[in-house]
Amino acid sequence: MELAELLRSGQVHARELVEAALVRLEDQEGRINAFSVVDAERALAAAETISPDDPRPFAGVPITVKDGTPERGKPMRIGSSLFKDHVPDHDSASIKRLRPAGFVPVGRTRMPEFGILPTTELRLGGPTRNPWDTSLTSGGSSGGSATAVAAGIIPVATAGDGEACCASPPPAVASSDSKLRGDAFRSARTAVTTRWLQKVC
Protein backbone atom coordinates (compact mmCIF):
# COMPACT_ATOMS: atom_id res chain seq x y z
CA MET A 1 0.00 0.00 0.00
CA GLU A 2 1.33 3.43 -0.98
CA LEU A 3 0.60 4.98 2.41
CA ALA A 4 2.73 2.42 4.22
CA GLU A 5 5.59 3.07 1.82
CA LEU A 6 5.35 6.83 2.41
CA LEU A 7 5.42 6.28 6.16
CA ARG A 8 8.47 4.04 5.92
CA SER A 9 10.28 6.57 3.76
CA GLY A 10 9.59 9.34 6.27
CA GLN A 11 7.68 11.48 3.77
CA VAL A 12 4.68 11.50 6.09
CA HIS A 13 4.25 10.71 9.80
CA ALA A 14 1.64 8.35 11.20
CA ARG A 15 0.17 11.14 13.32
CA GLU A 16 -0.37 13.25 10.18
CA LEU A 17 -2.41 10.47 8.59
CA VAL A 18 -4.50 9.89 11.70
CA GLU A 19 -5.09 13.63 12.16
CA ALA A 20 -6.11 13.94 8.52
CA ALA A 21 -8.56 11.05 8.90
CA LEU A 22 -10.06 12.67 12.00
CA VAL A 23 -10.42 16.04 10.26
CA ARG A 24 -12.17 14.40 7.33
CA LEU A 25 -14.36 12.40 9.72
CA GLU A 26 -15.47 15.53 11.55
CA ASP A 27 -16.26 17.21 8.24
CA GLN A 28 -18.28 14.32 6.79
CA GLU A 29 -19.87 12.44 9.68
CA GLY A 30 -22.79 14.81 10.12
CA ARG A 31 -24.14 13.98 6.68
CA ILE A 32 -23.22 10.29 6.34
CA ASN A 33 -23.49 8.89 9.89
CA ALA A 34 -20.94 6.13 9.32
CA PHE A 35 -19.45 5.79 12.81
CA SER A 36 -20.78 4.26 16.00
CA VAL A 37 -17.62 5.12 17.95
CA VAL A 38 -14.76 7.55 17.28
CA ASP A 39 -11.58 6.79 19.22
CA ALA A 40 -9.45 9.83 18.45
CA GLU A 41 -7.43 9.90 21.65
CA ARG A 42 -6.21 6.32 21.45
CA ALA A 43 -5.60 6.56 17.72
CA LEU A 44 -3.42 9.65 18.10
CA ALA A 45 -1.53 8.08 21.00
CA ALA A 46 -0.86 4.94 18.95
CA ALA A 47 0.30 7.01 15.97
CA GLU A 48 2.79 8.90 18.14
CA THR A 49 4.64 5.67 18.89
CA ILE A 50 5.19 4.79 15.23
CA SER A 51 8.47 5.72 13.54
CA PRO A 52 9.65 5.27 9.93
CA ASP A 53 11.75 2.26 10.94
CA ASP A 54 8.77 0.41 12.39
CA PRO A 55 9.03 -3.10 10.88
CA ARG A 56 5.28 -3.76 10.73
CA PRO A 57 4.00 -3.77 7.11
CA PHE A 58 1.11 -1.30 7.67
CA ALA A 59 2.49 0.68 10.61
CA GLY A 60 0.58 3.95 10.94
CA VAL A 61 -2.13 3.31 8.34
CA PRO A 62 -5.56 4.41 9.67
CA ILE A 63 -8.37 1.86 9.66
CA THR A 64 -11.92 1.54 10.97
CA VAL A 65 -13.48 -1.57 12.45
CA LYS A 66 -17.01 -2.80 11.79
CA ASP A 67 -19.20 -2.68 14.89
CA GLY A 68 -19.75 -6.44 14.85
CA THR A 69 -16.05 -7.11 15.48
CA PRO A 70 -14.96 -7.37 19.13
CA GLU A 71 -12.21 -5.01 20.29
CA ARG A 72 -11.09 -5.17 23.88
CA GLY A 73 -12.30 -2.15 25.86
CA LYS A 74 -14.36 -0.56 23.06
CA PRO A 75 -18.17 -0.49 22.76
CA MET A 76 -19.57 -3.20 20.49
CA ARG A 77 -23.24 -2.53 19.86
CA ILE A 78 -23.81 -4.76 16.81
CA GLY A 79 -26.29 -2.11 15.67
CA SER A 80 -28.67 -2.96 18.51
CA SER A 81 -29.94 -1.04 21.54
CA LEU A 82 -29.81 -4.37 23.41
CA PHE A 83 -26.02 -4.10 23.30
CA LYS A 84 -25.61 -0.33 23.59
CA ASP A 85 -23.54 -0.72 26.78
CA HIS A 86 -21.65 -3.87 25.81
CA VAL A 87 -17.85 -3.64 25.98
CA PRO A 88 -15.93 -6.82 25.02
CA ASP A 89 -13.08 -8.04 27.21
CA HIS A 90 -11.26 -9.61 24.28
CA ASP A 91 -10.11 -8.96 20.70
CA SER A 92 -11.46 -10.89 17.73
CA ALA A 93 -9.14 -13.01 15.59
CA SER A 94 -9.06 -10.29 12.92
CA ILE A 95 -8.07 -7.59 15.43
CA LYS A 96 -5.31 -9.86 16.72
CA ARG A 97 -3.93 -9.83 13.18
CA LEU A 98 -4.52 -6.16 12.37
CA ARG A 99 -2.74 -4.76 15.42
CA PRO A 100 0.54 -6.62 14.86
CA ALA A 101 0.39 -5.49 11.22
CA GLY A 102 0.53 -1.89 12.46
CA PHE A 103 -2.92 -0.54 11.50
CA VAL A 104 -4.23 2.28 13.68
CA PRO A 105 -8.00 2.01 14.42
CA VAL A 106 -9.66 5.45 14.50
CA GLY A 107 -13.18 4.24 15.24
CA ARG A 108 -15.94 1.72 14.74
CA THR A 109 -18.40 1.79 11.86
CA ARG A 110 -22.15 1.26 11.83
CA MET A 111 -23.97 -1.86 10.72
CA PRO A 112 -27.64 -2.94 10.65
CA GLU A 113 -28.96 -4.62 13.79
CA PHE A 114 -27.08 -7.94 14.18
CA GLY A 115 -25.96 -7.57 10.54
CA ILE A 116 -29.22 -9.06 9.31
CA LEU A 117 -30.41 -6.50 6.74
CA PRO A 118 -28.74 -5.40 3.47
CA THR A 119 -29.12 -1.72 4.41
CA THR A 120 -27.54 0.13 7.32
CA GLU A 121 -30.69 1.74 8.69
CA LEU A 122 -30.95 1.15 12.42
CA ARG A 123 -32.98 2.47 15.33
CA LEU A 124 -29.81 2.98 17.34
CA GLY A 125 -28.32 6.14 15.86
CA GLY A 126 -30.25 6.34 12.60
CA PRO A 127 -29.34 5.41 9.00
CA THR A 128 -25.94 5.53 7.34
CA ARG A 129 -26.05 7.45 4.05
CA ASN A 130 -24.34 6.93 0.71
CA PRO A 131 -21.70 9.72 0.54
CA TRP A 132 -22.17 10.08 -3.22
CA ASP A 133 -25.89 10.72 -2.81
CA THR A 134 -27.24 10.97 0.74
CA SER A 135 -30.78 10.23 -0.46
CA LEU A 136 -29.57 6.66 -1.11
CA THR A 137 -28.63 3.88 1.26
CA SER A 138 -25.05 2.87 1.96
CA GLY A 139 -26.00 -0.79 1.65
CA GLY A 140 -25.11 -3.37 4.26
CA SER A 141 -24.33 -5.07 6.32
CA SER A 142 -20.97 -3.28 6.12
CA GLY A 143 -22.52 0.06 5.17
CA GLY A 144 -20.57 2.09 7.70
CA SER A 145 -17.24 0.66 6.56
CA ALA A 146 -18.02 1.16 2.86
CA THR A 147 -19.16 4.72 3.51
CA ALA A 148 -16.10 5.62 5.59
CA VAL A 149 -13.82 4.55 2.73
CA ALA A 150 -15.98 6.05 -0.03
CA ALA A 151 -16.16 9.38 1.80
CA GLY A 152 -12.36 9.56 1.90
CA ILE A 153 -12.15 9.35 5.69
CA ILE A 154 -9.84 6.35 5.80
CA PRO A 155 -8.14 4.21 3.15
CA VAL A 156 -9.24 0.82 4.50
CA ALA A 157 -11.89 -0.66 6.79
CA THR A 158 -12.90 -4.07 8.06
CA ALA A 159 -16.11 -5.59 6.70
CA GLY A 160 -18.02 -8.85 6.64
CA ASP A 161 -19.39 -10.69 3.62
CA GLY A 162 -22.22 -12.77 5.05
CA GLU A 163 -24.69 -11.33 2.53
CA ALA A 164 -22.17 -10.72 -0.27
CA CYS A 165 -22.19 -7.03 0.64
CA CYS A 166 -18.52 -6.74 -0.28
CA ALA A 167 -18.89 -8.60 -3.56
CA SER A 168 -21.81 -6.89 -5.25
CA PRO A 169 -23.68 -3.58 -5.04
CA PRO A 170 -26.92 -3.71 -3.06
CA PRO A 171 -30.08 -3.21 -5.15
CA ALA A 172 -31.03 0.05 -3.43
CA VAL A 173 -27.97 1.85 -4.74
CA ALA A 174 -27.49 -0.08 -7.97
CA SER A 175 -25.53 1.89 -10.56
CA SER A 176 -24.24 4.58 -8.21
CA ASP A 177 -22.89 2.02 -5.74
CA SER A 178 -20.81 0.18 -8.31
CA LYS A 179 -19.20 3.52 -9.11
CA LEU A 180 -18.95 4.38 -5.41
CA ARG A 181 -16.98 1.29 -4.53
CA GLY A 182 -14.69 1.28 -7.56
CA ASP A 183 -13.90 4.98 -7.36
CA ALA A 184 -13.57 4.85 -3.59
CA PHE A 185 -10.83 2.26 -3.63
CA ARG A 186 -9.05 3.92 -6.55
CA SER A 187 -9.19 7.22 -4.67
CA ALA A 188 -8.06 5.60 -1.44
CA ARG A 189 -4.84 4.48 -3.13
CA THR A 190 -3.92 8.14 -3.64
CA ALA A 191 -4.76 9.19 -0.07
CA VAL A 192 -1.25 10.29 0.82
CA THR A 193 -1.50 13.70 2.45
CA THR A 194 -3.68 15.79 4.70
CA ARG A 195 -4.54 17.96 1.71
CA TRP A 196 -5.96 14.98 -0.16
CA LEU A 197 -8.07 13.84 2.75
CA GLN A 198 -9.45 17.32 3.27
CA LYS A 199 -10.38 17.87 -0.38
CA VAL A 200 -11.45 14.55 -1.88
CA CYS A 201 -15.20 13.98 -1.97
Backbone as CSV, one residue per row, in Angstrom:
resi,resn,N_x,N_y,N_z,CA_x,CA_y,CA_z,C_x,C_y,C_z
1,MET,0.842,-1.187,0.000,0.000,0.000,0.000,0.887,1.251,0.000
2,GLU,0.520,2.221,-0.837,1.331,3.428,-0.980,1.518,4.193,0.327
3,LEU,0.488,4.237,1.153,0.596,4.976,2.414,1.680,4.379,3.303
4,ALA,1.723,3.072,3.402,2.733,2.419,4.224,4.135,2.725,3.711
5,GLU,4.278,2.762,2.405,5.591,3.074,1.819,5.991,4.506,2.141
6,LEU,5.053,5.434,2.078,5.349,6.828,2.410,5.741,6.984,3.868
7,LEU,5.088,6.234,4.740,5.423,6.277,6.159,6.828,5.737,6.398
8,ARG,7.148,4.629,5.742,8.473,4.036,5.923,9.578,4.937,5.385
9,SER,9.274,5.689,4.340,10.282,6.573,3.758,10.421,7.883,4.530
10,GLY,9.530,8.118,5.475,9.594,9.342,6.272,8.967,10.550,5.603
11,GLN,8.306,10.349,4.464,7.678,11.480,3.774,6.437,11.988,4.505
12,VAL,5.846,11.114,5.310,4.678,11.495,6.094,4.749,10.742,7.414
13,HIS,4.236,11.345,8.486,4.249,10.706,9.799,2.885,10.086,10.076
14,ALA,2.890,9.028,10.870,1.636,8.347,11.201,0.634,9.300,11.831
15,ARG,1.097,10.212,12.678,0.172,11.144,13.317,-0.504,12.038,12.282
16,GLU,0.227,12.420,11.231,-0.371,13.247,10.181,-1.537,12.529,9.508
17,LEU,-1.352,11.236,9.246,-2.409,10.470,8.589,-3.633,10.323,9.495
18,VAL,-3.384,10.043,10.765,-4.499,9.894,11.701,-5.217,11.232,11.892
19,GLU,-4.465,12.308,12.020,-5.093,13.630,12.161,-5.913,13.975,10.923
20,ALA,-5.387,13.653,9.755,-6.109,13.935,8.516,-7.416,13.139,8.456
21,ALA,-7.354,11.879,8.874,-8.558,11.049,8.895,-9.595,11.633,9.856
22,LEU,-9.144,12.106,11.005,-10.064,12.665,11.999,-10.677,13.987,11.531
23,VAL,-9.893,14.791,10.828,-10.416,16.038,10.264,-11.494,15.738,9.234
24,ARG,-11.198,14.787,8.361,-12.170,14.402,7.333,-13.426,13.800,7.975
25,LEU,-13.233,13.007,9.009,-14.358,12.397,9.719,-15.270,13.485,10.293
26,GLU,-14.676,14.445,10.960,-15.470,15.532,11.550,-16.242,16.306,10.488
27,ASP,-15.630,16.455,9.327,-16.263,17.206,8.243,-17.433,16.447,7.616
28,GLN,-17.311,15.118,7.528,-18.281,14.318,6.786,-19.327,13.610,7.638
29,GLU,-19.015,13.313,8.888,-19.866,12.437,9.682,-21.289,12.958,9.852
30,GLY,-21.463,14.251,9.933,-22.793,14.811,10.124,-23.765,14.477,9.004
31,ARG,-23.250,14.272,7.808,-24.144,13.982,6.677,-24.208,12.505,6.303
32,ILE,-23.225,11.704,6.739,-23.223,10.292,6.335,-23.501,9.326,7.482
33,ASN,-23.174,9.712,8.717,-23.490,8.889,9.891,-22.898,7.487,9.771
34,ALA,-21.602,7.412,9.547,-20.942,6.126,9.317,-20.385,5.483,10.586
35,PHE,-20.169,6.275,11.632,-19.450,5.786,12.812,-20.343,5.586,14.024
36,SER,-20.115,4.484,14.715,-20.782,4.256,15.996,-19.894,4.723,17.145
37,VAL,-18.594,4.688,16.941,-17.619,5.122,17.948,-16.449,5.785,17.223
38,VAL,-15.992,6.921,17.755,-14.755,7.553,17.278,-13.760,7.511,18.436
39,ASP,-12.575,6.996,18.164,-11.580,6.794,19.223,-10.333,7.619,18.932
40,ALA,-10.526,8.928,18.865,-9.448,9.834,18.453,-8.256,9.797,19.400
41,GLU,-8.524,9.822,20.685,-7.426,9.903,21.653,-6.485,8.708,21.562
42,ARG,-7.060,7.509,21.533,-6.214,6.320,21.455,-5.524,6.209,20.106
43,ALA,-6.209,6.625,19.050,-5.604,6.561,17.717,-4.392,7.487,17.623
44,LEU,-4.536,8.692,18.130,-3.416,9.652,18.095,-2.259,9.167,18.963
45,ALA,-2.588,8.595,20.118,-1.534,8.084,21.002,-0.778,6.938,20.333
46,ALA,-1.511,6.055,19.649,-0.859,4.944,18.953,0.021,5.458,17.818
47,ALA,-0.461,6.453,17.088,0.298,7.006,15.966,1.601,7.637,16.425
48,GLU,1.590,8.243,17.608,2.788,8.903,18.137,3.932,7.919,18.369
49,THR,3.602,6.672,18.593,4.637,5.672,18.892,5.257,5.065,17.642
50,ILE,4.742,5.429,16.478,5.189,4.794,15.229,6.245,5.651,14.536
51,SER,7.367,5.037,14.223,8.472,5.723,13.545,8.683,5.117,12.161
52,PRO,9.421,5.797,11.289,9.650,5.273,9.932,10.314,3.904,9.890
53,ASP,11.077,3.559,10.941,11.753,2.256,10.937,10.928,1.152,11.590
54,ASP,9.661,1.428,11.837,8.766,0.406,12.388,8.688,-0.759,11.393
55,PRO,8.969,-1.975,11.826,9.028,-3.104,10.879,7.666,-3.643,10.433
56,ARG,6.603,-3.230,11.074,5.280,-3.764,10.726,4.850,-3.260,9.341
57,PRO,4.253,-4.115,8.521,3.999,-3.765,7.115,3.028,-2.597,6.911
58,PHE,2.082,-2.384,7.834,1.111,-1.303,7.672,1.162,-0.323,8.853
59,ALA,2.340,-0.185,9.434,2.487,0.677,10.609,2.036,2.109,10.313
60,GLY,1.034,2.576,11.066,0.578,3.955,10.942,-0.581,4.173,9.997
61,VAL,-1.023,3.148,9.284,-2.131,3.313,8.337,-3.458,3.306,9.101
62,PRO,-4.279,4.366,8.964,-5.562,4.414,9.675,-6.553,3.382,9.131
63,ILE,-7.372,2.851,10.029,-8.374,1.862,9.663,-9.599,2.060,10.551
64,THR,-10.752,1.607,10.101,-11.915,1.543,10.972,-12.353,0.090,11.079
65,VAL,-13.065,-0.200,12.154,-13.478,-1.570,12.447,-15.001,-1.641,12.483
66,LYS,-15.559,-2.603,11.792,-17.008,-2.797,11.785,-17.509,-3.119,13.190
67,ASP,-18.680,-2.589,13.532,-19.200,-2.680,14.892,-19.503,-4.103,15.349
68,GLY,-19.520,-5.055,14.453,-19.752,-6.442,14.845,-18.482,-7.180,15.206
69,THR,-17.347,-6.492,15.196,-16.052,-7.110,15.480,-15.590,-6.739,16.883
70,PRO,-15.385,-7.701,17.766,-14.957,-7.370,19.132,-13.571,-6.738,19.185
71,GLU,-13.493,-5.634,19.951,-12.212,-5.007,20.288,-12.197,-4.802,21.798
72,ARG,-11.170,-5.276,22.431,-11.090,-5.167,23.878,-11.218,-3.704,24.343
73,GLY,-12.157,-3.469,25.259,-12.297,-2.153,25.864,-13.046,-1.117,25.057
74,LYS,-13.615,-1.511,23.895,-14.360,-0.562,23.062,-15.802,-1.031,22.904
75,PRO,-16.761,-0.097,22.905,-18.173,-0.489,22.764,-18.413,-1.296,21.496
76,MET,-19.188,-2.368,21.631,-19.567,-3.201,20.490,-21.081,-3.370,20.552
77,ARG,-21.781,-2.573,19.746,-23.236,-2.525,19.856,-23.950,-3.426,18.857
78,ILE,-23.249,-3.889,17.838,-23.813,-4.761,16.806,-25.078,-4.128,16.211
79,GLY,-25.149,-2.812,16.232,-26.290,-2.106,15.666,-27.561,-2.207,16.489
80,SER,-27.471,-2.693,17.723,-28.674,-2.960,18.513,-28.662,-2.229,19.858
81,SER,-29.821,-1.699,20.231,-29.943,-1.044,21.539,-29.794,-2.055,22.671
82,LEU,-30.001,-3.328,22.393,-29.806,-4.368,23.411,-28.352,-4.434,23.874
83,PHE,-27.442,-4.027,22.986,-26.018,-4.100,23.299,-25.368,-2.719,23.393
84,LYS,-26.161,-1.693,23.635,-25.613,-0.329,23.594,-24.539,-0.088,24.653
85,ASP,-24.545,-0.879,25.723,-23.538,-0.717,26.778,-22.531,-1.859,26.820
86,HIS,-22.538,-2.704,25.806,-21.654,-3.873,25.805,-20.227,-3.477,25.427
87,VAL,-19.265,-3.890,26.244,-17.849,-3.642,25.981,-17.106,-4.977,26.087
88,PRO,-16.620,-5.525,24.985,-15.929,-6.820,25.022,-14.654,-6.778,25.862
89,ASP,-14.324,-7.928,26.431,-13.079,-8.043,27.208,-12.007,-8.779,26.426
90,HIS,-12.215,-8.884,25.112,-11.259,-9.612,24.278,-11.240,-9.021,22.865
91,ASP,-10.203,-9.331,22.116,-10.109,-8.961,20.700,-10.504,-10.146,19.832
92,SER,-11.138,-9.843,18.699,-11.459,-10.891,17.730,-10.174,-11.384,17.051
93,ALA,-10.299,-12.473,16.320,-9.137,-13.012,15.590,-8.606,-11.999,14.584
94,SER,-9.516,-11.269,13.924,-9.060,-10.293,12.924,-8.306,-9.136,13.572
95,ILE,-8.766,-8.674,14.727,-8.066,-7.592,15.427,-6.692,-8.071,15.888
96,LYS,-6.604,-9.307,16.298,-5.314,-9.864,16.722,-4.315,-9.919,15.574
97,ARG,-4.821,-9.871,14.351,-3.927,-9.830,13.183,-3.654,-8.396,12.738
98,LEU,-4.663,-7.539,12.840,-4.517,-6.159,12.370,-3.548,-5.352,13.234
99,ARG,-3.626,-5.530,14.535,-2.744,-4.758,15.421,-1.268,-5.065,15.180
100,PRO,-0.871,-6.334,15.138,0.542,-6.622,14.857,0.992,-6.157,13.465
101,ALA,0.039,-5.989,12.548,0.390,-5.493,11.216,0.631,-3.987,11.222
102,GLY,0.229,-3.311,12.323,0.526,-1.888,12.463,-0.608,-0.935,12.162
103,PHE,-1.777,-1.427,11.762,-2.917,-0.537,11.497,-3.313,0.224,12.758
104,VAL,-3.800,1.447,12.560,-4.234,2.282,13.682,-5.752,2.476,13.592
105,PRO,-6.542,1.827,14.451,-8.001,2.010,14.423,-8.387,3.413,14.897
106,VAL,-9.205,4.101,14.102,-9.655,5.445,14.499,-11.106,5.435,14.980
107,GLY,-11.793,4.312,14.797,-13.178,4.237,15.243,-13.836,2.961,14.791
108,ARG,-15.134,2.892,15.089,-15.938,1.724,14.742,-17.099,2.169,13.867
109,THR,-17.403,1.376,12.852,-18.404,1.789,11.857,-19.731,1.052,12.035
110,ARG,-20.786,1.747,11.626,-22.150,1.259,11.829,-22.484,0.055,10.951
111,MET,-23.458,-0.697,11.433,-23.973,-1.859,10.725,-25.442,-2.014,11.096
112,PRO,-26.250,-2.703,10.267,-27.640,-2.945,10.648,-27.704,-3.854,11.876
113,GLU,-28.823,-3.842,12.565,-28.957,-4.621,13.793,-28.623,-6.089,13.551
114,PHE,-27.592,-6.568,14.273,-27.079,-7.935,14.176,-26.599,-8.295,12.771
115,GLY,-26.453,-7.311,11.892,-25.957,-7.566,10.540,-26.942,-8.297,9.654
116,ILE,-28.227,-8.247,10.018,-29.217,-9.056,9.305,-29.639,-8.449,7.971
117,LEU,-29.834,-7.135,7.936,-30.406,-6.499,6.742,-29.336,-6.027,5.758
118,PRO,-29.697,-5.876,4.485,-28.743,-5.405,3.471,-28.669,-3.883,3.376
119,THR,-29.244,-3.183,4.342,-29.116,-1.723,4.411,-28.766,-1.341,5.843
120,THR,-27.971,-0.290,5.988,-27.540,0.129,7.323,-28.465,1.231,7.823
121,GLU,-29.660,0.824,8.198,-30.687,1.739,8.686,-31.199,1.183,10.011
122,LEU,-30.676,1.722,11.112,-30.955,1.152,12.416,-31.626,2.150,13.354
123,ARG,-32.335,1.618,14.322,-32.979,2.473,15.326,-31.932,3.160,16.194
124,LEU,-30.860,2.454,16.480,-29.808,2.979,17.339,-28.887,3.903,16.542
125,GLY,-29.192,5.175,16.534,-28.316,6.139,15.865,-28.720,6.549,14.465
126,GLY,-29.770,5.917,13.908,-30.246,6.339,12.596,-29.506,5.704,11.436
127,PRO,-29.898,6.046,10.200,-29.338,5.408,9.000,-27.968,5.961,8.608
128,THR,-27.190,5.114,7.968,-25.938,5.527,7.336,-26.241,5.841,5.880
129,ARG,-25.717,6.974,5.394,-26.051,7.448,4.052,-24.908,7.225,3.065
130,ASN,-25.288,7.039,1.812,-24.335,6.934,0.712,-23.671,8.309,0.512
131,PRO,-22.352,8.412,0.633,-21.705,9.722,0.540,-21.775,10.356,-0.845
132,TRP,-22.061,9.544,-1.869,-22.174,10.079,-3.216,-23.556,10.684,-3.456
133,ASP,-24.530,10.198,-2.716,-25.893,10.722,-2.809,-26.594,10.337,-1.510
134,THR,-26.729,11.284,-0.596,-27.243,10.967,0.736,-28.725,10.615,0.746
135,SER,-29.395,10.693,-0.395,-30.778,10.227,-0.456,-30.829,8.714,-0.652
136,LEU,-29.657,8.101,-0.890,-29.574,6.663,-1.114,-28.957,5.970,0.090
137,THR,-29.202,4.674,0.182,-28.627,3.882,1.260,-27.147,3.610,1.008
138,SER,-26.461,3.261,2.072,-25.053,2.867,1.960,-24.921,1.372,1.732
139,GLY,-26.054,0.665,1.755,-25.996,-0.785,1.651,-25.696,-1.404,3.008
140,GLY,-25.398,-2.681,3.015,-25.114,-3.366,4.258,-24.792,-4.833,3.981
141,SER,-24.303,-5.528,4.948,-24.325,-5.066,6.320,-23.100,-4.236,6.719
142,SER,-22.172,-4.059,5.811,-20.966,-3.280,6.118,-21.079,-1.855,5.590
143,GLY,-22.284,-1.267,5.719,-22.523,0.061,5.168,-21.654,1.144,5.761
144,GLY,-21.413,1.085,7.065,-20.570,2.091,7.699,-19.137,2.032,7.194
145,SER,-18.615,0.825,7.056,-17.244,0.656,6.557,-17.113,1.141,5.119
146,ALA,-18.061,0.732,4.266,-18.024,1.155,2.865,-18.114,2.668,2.752
147,THR,-18.977,3.273,3.568,-19.164,4.718,3.514,-17.932,5.465,4.008
148,ALA,-17.300,4.967,5.062,-16.097,5.621,5.594,-14.982,5.668,4.559
149,VAL,-14.837,4.584,3.784,-13.818,4.555,2.731,-14.239,5.440,1.557
150,ALA,-15.500,5.293,1.131,-15.981,6.047,-0.030,-15.974,7.546,0.213
151,ALA,-16.159,7.962,1.471,-16.164,9.385,1.803,-14.749,9.942,1.957
152,GLY,-13.741,9.085,1.813,-12.360,9.556,1.902,-11.884,9.775,3.318
153,ILE,-12.557,9.164,4.296,-12.154,9.346,5.687,-10.935,8.500,6.011
154,ILE,-10.971,7.262,5.584,-9.845,6.350,5.804,-9.618,5.537,4.525
155,PRO,-8.425,4.965,4.377,-8.141,4.212,3.152,-8.604,2.766,3.192
156,VAL,-8.873,2.229,4.387,-9.244,0.821,4.498,-10.100,0.615,5.739
157,ALA,-11.016,-0.363,5.663,-11.893,-0.662,6.792,-12.195,-2.151,6.813
158,THR,-12.484,-2.671,7.995,-12.896,-4.067,8.058,-14.360,-4.182,7.651
159,ALA,-14.738,-5.346,7.137,-16.111,-5.590,6.704,-16.372,-7.079,6.748
160,GLY,-17.648,-7.448,6.694,-18.019,-8.846,6.636,-18.735,-9.108,5.326
161,ASP,-18.800,-10.366,4.923,-19.392,-10.686,3.619,-20.469,-11.754,3.717
162,GLY,-21.187,-11.760,4.845,-22.216,-12.769,5.046,-23.328,-12.697,4.018
163,GLU,-23.628,-11.497,3.520,-24.691,-11.328,2.529,-24.127,-10.873,1.188
164,ALA,-22.855,-11.138,0.967,-22.172,-10.723,-0.267,-22.132,-9.217,-0.419
165,CYS,-22.166,-8.498,0.715,-22.192,-7.032,0.637,-20.877,-6.463,0.125
166,CYS,-19.810,-7.227,0.228,-18.523,-6.745,-0.279,-18.299,-7.143,-1.735
167,ALA,-19.120,-8.059,-2.222,-18.886,-8.600,-3.558,-19.751,-7.967,-4.630
168,SER,-20.912,-7.451,-4.248,-21.808,-6.889,-5.253,-22.564,-5.703,-4.677
169,PRO,-22.944,-4.732,-5.525,-23.679,-3.578,-5.035,-25.082,-3.947,-4.595
170,PRO,-25.554,-3.419,-3.474,-26.920,-3.706,-3.061,-27.925,-3.089,-4.020
171,PRO,-29.095,-3.697,-4.186,-30.082,-3.212,-5.154,-30.468,-1.755,-4.947
172,ALA,-30.532,-1.301,-3.704,-31.028,0.048,-3.430,-30.120,1.138,-3.981
173,VAL,-28.860,0.814,-4.228,-27.969,1.853,-4.738,-27.496,1.555,-6.159
174,ALA,-27.701,0.335,-6.594,-27.488,-0.084,-7.973,-26.327,0.604,-8.664
175,SER,-26.605,1.372,-9.721,-25.528,1.894,-10.563,-24.597,2.821,-9.804
176,SER,-25.115,3.644,-8.909,-24.243,4.578,-8.206,-23.298,3.851,-7.263
177,ASP,-23.744,2.714,-6.688,-22.895,2.023,-5.740,-21.723,1.343,-6.405
178,SER,-21.922,0.797,-7.620,-20.805,0.179,-8.311,-19.736,1.221,-8.600
179,LYS,-20.147,2.426,-8.912,-19.204,3.522,-9.113,-18.588,3.931,-7.786
180,LEU,-19.416,3.983,-6.741,-18.951,4.379,-5.412,-17.800,3.484,-4.971
181,ARG,-17.994,2.182,-5.066,-16.982,1.286,-4.535,-15.723,1.290,-5.389
182,GLY,-15.875,1.264,-6.710,-14.690,1.275,-7.561,-13.895,2.555,-7.409
183,ASP,-14.590,3.698,-7.486,-13.901,4.980,-7.364,-13.323,5.172,-5.974
184,ALA,-14.038,4.664,-4.960,-13.570,4.850,-3.593,-12.219,4.183,-3.386
185,PHE,-12.083,2.963,-3.851,-10.828,2.261,-3.633,-9.716,2.793,-4.527
186,ARG,-10.080,3.273,-5.724,-9.054,3.919,-6.548,-8.593,5.212,-5.874
187,SER,-9.550,5.971,-5.338,-9.194,7.221,-4.669,-8.385,6.957,-3.417
188,ALA,-8.761,5.893,-2.680,-8.063,5.595,-1.436,-6.582,5.320,-1.675
189,ARG,-6.248,4.777,-2.833,-4.844,4.483,-3.128,-4.014,5.756,-3.254
190,THR,-4.666,6.889,-3.496,-3.917,8.135,-3.640,-4.017,9.008,-2.387
191,ALA,-4.556,8.416,-1.303,-4.757,9.192,-0.067,-3.449,9.320,0.689
192,VAL,-2.592,10.250,0.264,-1.246,10.286,0.816,-0.950,11.504,1.678
193,THR,-1.790,12.505,1.675,-1.504,13.700,2.450,-2.754,14.250,3.102
194,THR,-2.553,15.127,4.044,-3.683,15.788,4.701,-4.501,16.545,3.674
195,ARG,-3.847,17.176,2.729,-4.541,17.959,1.713,-5.541,17.097,0.937
196,TRP,-5.070,15.880,0.578,-5.963,14.984,-0.162,-7.187,14.644,0.679
197,LEU,-6.966,14.254,1.913,-8.066,13.839,2.754,-9.041,14.968,3.023
198,GLN,-8.571,16.199,3.012,-9.455,17.325,3.267,-10.253,17.713,2.012
199,LYS,-9.745,17.389,0.836,-10.380,17.867,-0.378,-11.175,16.819,-1.146
200,VAL,-10.771,15.538,-1.058,-11.450,14.546,-1.881,-12.883,14.370,-1.401
201,CYS,-13.785,14.091,-2.331,-15.201,13.978,-1.967,-15.674,12.545,-2.120
